[in-house]
Amino acid sequence: VQLQVSGRGLVQAGGSLTLSCAVSGRSFSGYDMGWFRQAPGKEREFVAAISWGDSSTFYQDSVKGRFAISRDNTKNTMYLQMNSLKPEDTAVYYCAAGALGGVITVGYEYDYWGQGTQVTVSS
């Protein structure tokens, strides 16, 4: 299974950016998905997750109301729509996948990871 992240960008504070994560190598079916990020000098942290079964979602508190995770199972692709971006959202963003049984916020539970993409928000 391969995860390809796209949507790298430099945006001003208050701006928007959409990240995509395309899954290839096997069916998207059955995979719960998540987004994580890692800022310079900090540990990787959970951002958002979406389940396979009912597409239920869960967000880190700091991004609630600003970010939206979604998936298009016909395109084997997951998205992260990021609005009202803040400088503290600056990080390398990673997508992850796994047959987890629901939304999972813990990174080590995921089986597959994308390569990461840089998001920089200027003030």
Secondary structure, DSSP 8 states (H G I E B T S, - for coil): -EEEEE--EEEETT--EEEEEEEESS-STT-EEEEEEE-TTS--EEEEEE-SSS--EEE-GGGTTTEEEEEETTTTEEEEEE-S--GGG-EEEEEEEE--SS----GGG-SEE---EEEEEE-
